[in-house]
Amino acid sequence: MTLGVLSRWVRDREIALELSPSSNLQTEAIEQWGSELADHPFDLLYQLGFRVTVNTDNRLMSNTTLSRELALLADTFGYDLGDLESFQLNAAASCFLPVEEREELAAAIVEGFDAA
């Protein structure tokens, strides 16, 4: 697959793509790709090296949690704990915190996954 100029620019600068799978299905935001989670471009973006993060969008409207979103993705795309850790580390690296706090958050994530 050949990426366009803008796609390469986003990927190469590690700009986070905040994806909300359940919400994207409910709002038909991914309608052009299909109507099932397996149709979601999340995995394609991940495989192409984009900095993807997992989000809930609106937990009440989507009736979901971050844990549920991660489980749905793992079940659908066969992700393991290493993949789920990568998504969380992507989020930590992209959050609006000073760099020292992002590093502390990343260390806590790694510690938590190592304990799993």
NUSEZA-486699 format. One record per atom (N, C-alpha, C, CB): residue in one letter; x, z, y. Coordinates in steps of 0.001 Angstrom, whole numbers, plus 500000, padded with zeros to 6 digits. Glycine has a CB too. Layout:
REM NUSEZA-486699
AXZY ...
***
This chain:
REM NUSEZA-486699
M500842500000498829 M500000500000500000 M500889500000501237 M499041501214499997 T500544499190502186 T501263499111503450 T500482499849504522 T501501497643503861 L501155500769505164 L500520501523506242 L500666500775507557 L501129502934506356 G499650500907508395 G499714500333509723 G500613501151510632 G498327500227510317 V500861500622511805 V501754501267512761 V501268502674513113 V501873500418514028 L499993502829513421 L499467504139513800 L499533505128512635 L498024504006514291 S499185504663511433 S499243505547510258 S500667506040510025 S498724504815508999 R501631505150510099 R503033505559509922 R503447506558511000 R503967504328509955 W502988506322512239 W503321507205513352 W502799508616513078 W502736506659514674 V501560508720512625 V500961510023512312 V501705510684511159 V499463509867511962 R501936509948510089 R502624510515508917 R504047510941509254 R502648509500507770 D504777510081509933 D506186510353510213 D506387511531511157 D506834509129510797 R505408511840511966 R505497512978512876 R504859514235512280 R504832512637514203 E504443514122511040 E503846515236510301 E502686515872511062 E504902516289510001 I501858515026511648 I500669515499512343 I499648515896511281 I500091514403513316 A499147517112511403 A498220517624510384 A496896516877510421 A497975519125510585 L496406516555509239 L495072515986509078 L494193517090508497 L495085514697508151 E493330517631509317 E492453518721508898 E491231518124508224 E492042519617510107 L491203518188506913 L490129517580506134 L489203518650505581 L490701516728504993 S487921518376505653 S486883519300505185 S486024518560504158 S486004519839506384 P486456518531502899 P485799517689501895 P484283517857501783 P486398517963500576 S483782519072501637 S482332519262501478 S481580518793502711 S482007520735501201 S482071519162503870 S481433518746505117 S481493517229505275 S482103519432506319 N482632516633504923 N482763515185505031 N481743514461504163 N484166514757504646 L481444515031503001 L480413514439502134 L479024514642502730 L480475515052500718 Q478737515850503186 Q477414516170503718 Q477082515374504972 Q477322517645504018 T478063515160505818 T477831514432507066 T478011512927506902 T478767514940508143 E478345512521505679 E478581511113505347 E479738510517506143 E477323510303505594 A480690511363506517 A481855510906507269 A482740509981506435 A482666512100507754 I482628510071505113 I483438509207504244 I482572508171503536 I484198510049503209 E481411507908504082 E480428507015503465 E481029505660503067 E479264506796504418 Q481949505150503866 Q482526503846503545 Q483373503865502267 Q483370503366504705 W483816505064501845 W484587505174500608 W483715505542499414 W485686506204500772 G482567506149499658 G481681506546498572 G480963507838498899 G482458506695497278 S480247508346497915 S479421509540498140 S479790510711497233 S477968509196497937 E480886510600496525 E481345511664495624 E482697512180496105 E481444511150494152 L483021513407495734 L484302513967496137 L485462513109495633 L484438515398495621 A485311512535494464 A486374511679493919 A486643510462494801 A486005511218492513 D485689510107495657 D485849508976496574 D486561509370497867 D484492508381496902 H486696510659498106 H487282511150499358 H488732510667499465 H487214512711499431 P489168510236500640 P490550509762500796 P491590510882500810 P490668508971502068 F491181512112500593 F492118513242500608 F493326512967499716 F491412514530500152 D493074512610498455 D494184512423497523 D495075511263497930 D493659512197496120 L494488510187498396 L495280509036498851 L496203509462499990 L494354507872499308 L495662510171500958 L496476510632502083 L497593511558501609 L495600511351503116 Y497273512444500683 Y498274513365500127 Y499374512593499405 Y497611514371499161 Q498984511650498564 Q499959510860497807 Q500837510008498722 Q499242509967496803 L500304509605499865 L501069508797500822 L501967509638501728 L500122507980501674 G501917510960501546 G502822511834502272 G502327512350503608 G504067511137502487 F501021512247503852 F500474512806505078 F500388514319504955 F499088512207505386 R500463515017506087 R500346516468506105 R498864516828506091 R501065517082507353 V498298516895504894 V496876517214504753 V496684518726504663 V496279516519503506 T495582519178505251 T495187520576505141 T493741520623504668 T495363521328506501 V493387521716504038 V492034521899503507 V491298522864504427 V492059522435502026 N490118522453504860 N489330523244505799 N487881523302505341 N489423522660507222 T487138524204505960 T485729524357505585 T484794523739506607 T485391525823505410 D485278523435507798 D484476522930508902 D483476524012509308 D483745521604508510 N482283523990508773 N481273524993509101 N480841525657507802 N480047524356509853 R481410526818507519 R481165527486506238 R479688527711505955 R481882528806506206 L478917528058506969 L477499528346506738 L476711527079506445 L476901529058507944 M476910526055507234 M476175524798507031 M476595524121505729 M476404523843508218 S477883524211505406 S478395523578504185 S478283524494502976 S479843523164504377 N477909525764503212 N477799526745502128 N479063526745501274 N476564526449501252 T480203526955501926 T481463526885501208 T482447527919501736 T482057525486501315 T483555528028501047 T484677528873501443 T485940528059501231 T484715530224500627 L487036528535501763 L488304527840501539 L488643527830500051 L489442528505502346 S488399528939499373 S488661528996497925 S487841527957497173 S488352530398497378 R486588527802497552 R485727526813496899 R486231525399497165 R484274526959497383 E486627525122498400 E487137523791498728 E488400523481497917 E487433523685500241 L489292524444497816 L490512524244497026 L490179524016495554 L491452525453497173 A489246524796495021 A488848524634493620 A488214523268493379 A487872525742493212 L487364522821494296 L486744521502494152 L487802520402494129 L485746521249495293 L488773520499495015 L489838519494495047 L490680519537493775 L490733519706496272 A490992520753493320 A491787520891492090 A491046520298490906 A492119522368491816 D489766520582490793 D488963520042489688 D488839518524489768 D487572520672489688 T488660518013490963 T488430516580491139 T489701515763490973 T487836516316492500 F490796516233491555 F492017515433491570 F493118515960490654 F492536515355492963 G492847517045489921 G493828517571488974 G495006518268489642 G494337516461488112 Y494791518830490814 Y495875519526491497 Y496208520823490783 Y495506519804492954 D497486521200490853 D497909522473490294 D498224523444491433 D499142522288489367 L498690524624491082 L498979525632492108 L500023525155493110 L499452526919491455 G500968524358492654 G501986523824493561 G501374522943494643 G503024523031492778 D500393522143494254 D499702521306495238 D498925522171496223 D498754520312494538 L498193523150495702 L497399524022496568 L498302524791497526 L496558524999495728 E499454525207497040 E500424525882497911 E500889524931499019 E501644526390497086 S501128523687498686 S501545522699499692 S500507522552500796 S501794521341499033 F499235522514500406 F498176522384501415 F498181523579502361 F496797522252500739 Q498385524777501796 Q498384525982502618 Q499633526037503504 Q498302527236501729 L500751525590502974 L501970525558503784 L501852524518504898 L503198525255502901 N501171523410504613 N500910522422505665 N500110523055506796 N500155521200505093 A499111523832506425 A498276524490507435 A499094525497508242 A497076525194506768 A499931526260507561 A500761527251508255 A501724526572509222 A501544528103507242 A502294525463508808 A503246524743509655 A502578524116510867 A503950523671508852 S501265523920510782 S500544523201511837 S499680524084512714 S499692522153511229 C499631525371512429 C498723526235513187 C499311526560514560 C498438527537512407 F498443527029515429 F498827527322516803 F499369528743516931 F497637527126517740 L500554528931516381 L501261530206516466 L502696529927516894 L501218530977515103 P503361530904517465 P504793530737517737 P505536530483516425 P505372531993518461 V506650529797516509 V507367529379515307 V507705530562514397 V508644528646515695 E508078531687514969 E508430532854514141 E507228533322513322 E508948534012515027 E506056533318513933 E504852533737513218 E504440532707512169 E503706533967514201 R504653531434512447 R504379530401511431 R505301530592510231 R504562528973512027 E506552530923510492 E507506531159509402 E507102532372508578 E508925531352509959 E506646533428509238 E506179534625508528 E504949534299507680 E505852535759509530 L504055533520508239 L502857533118507505 L503235532295506283 L501906532318508412 A504141531350506447 A504595530524505320 A505234531398504231 A505605529452505807 A506037532368504642 A506672533269503664 A505620534061502901 A507652534236504366 A504575534511503589 A503497535261502933 A502749534373501949 A502520535835503977 I502547533108502301 I501886532165501397 I502715531957500150 I501638530825502092 V504005531729500324 V504901531532499177 V504902532767498284 V506337531218499652 E504989533935498906 E504970535187498148 E503676535324497347 E505135536386499092 G502556534982497950 G501285535073497262 G501180534104496087 G500169534819498230 F501661532904496266 F501620531936495169 F502614532285494082 F501897530536495687 D503754532864494451 D504724533295493446 D504157534410492580 D506018533758494116 A503282535235493151 A502675536338492415 A501553535860491486 A502134537374493390 A501066534641491711 A499927534114490921 A500335533737489518 A499317532899491606 
***
